[in-house]
Amino acid sequence: MSKPNRQTHFAAALVFTGLTLVGAFSSAADSSGRWQTFAVLSLFAAAAAWFLFFRRIRQDAGNQQDTGVADVNSSFPEGQARLIDSGHLPNRYNARIDLKDAENCHFSVPARRIFFAPLPTHWQIDPTRLLIRYSGGAFYYIVRPQELLLPAEIDDKSEGELVITNQRIIFLATENGFEIQLKSLKLLDCSAHLVDFQASGRRYTIQTDSACYAEKVLMLILQPPV
């Protein structure tokens, strides 16, 4: 059975609040006390309905935040995860990628590219000293080496697909897509939810719950075992 939505709780809260007012006004002209009892019971019901309404608002806000991450971060296939964990590269077929000679696709997941607002001019911080982290629905800069924590404001984002081959890292999207040669990657930094790197003087930040496997794939390609 589905739970009542917040509109239902809101309607109930309004009805019981109205009944409380009716009972309060009517009790003034009724010496029997029945309307006073009615007003008290309605007040308790109204309080409970308002409590459920505001609690449902918080739950919906939490679910919306979780969904915002989950819709681009589908769970990574278990078989491929085991293969990567064992130090082997899986082969993925992706009809949207035209592979070059001797190129193989090893990784492909839904992802989101994140663009951050420019740093305040008064900060005067070298961007190469900034690590980006995602936690609790918000993004943060970690300033090295002081480990100072600063908020990172989102300026824009694009939905797409993160693809890694043995030659390129690709972001497939209708807007803001890119492809970078792996040999051009600099300052690669992967965390629980982010793949962040620089190439040709530009910074690229990709959000996905499969970031740990993206990092493992990149390490297997860039630093193959001896």
Number of C-alpha atoms within 10 A of each C-alpha: 3 4 7 11 13 19 12 14 21 18 14 19 23 15 15 22 21 16 20 24 14 16 22 19 14 17 18 11 10 12 10 9 13 13 20 20 15 17 24 16 16 23 21 14 19 23 15 15 23 21 14 20 22 14 14 19 14 12 13 14 12 13 11 12 13 13 12 12 17 15 13 19 20 14 13 16 10 9 10 18 17 12 12 18 13 9 14 18 21 16 13 15 11 13 7 7 12 9 14 10 7 7 12 18 21 22 24 21 22 22 28 24 25 18 18 14 10 10 12 8 7 6 7 8 13 9 11 12 14 18 19 20 21 15 9 7 10 11 15 17 19 17 18 14 8 8 12 11 15 13 12 19 15 13 10 10 16 18 21 20 21 27 22 24 23 19 20 21 21 19 27 23 16 9 12 14 15 12 14 16 13 18 11 12 16 15 13 14 15 22 18 16 18 25 24 24 19 17 16 9 6 8 16 15 18 23 25 27 22 26 23 16 19 23 19 19 24 22 13 16 18 14 10 11 9 3
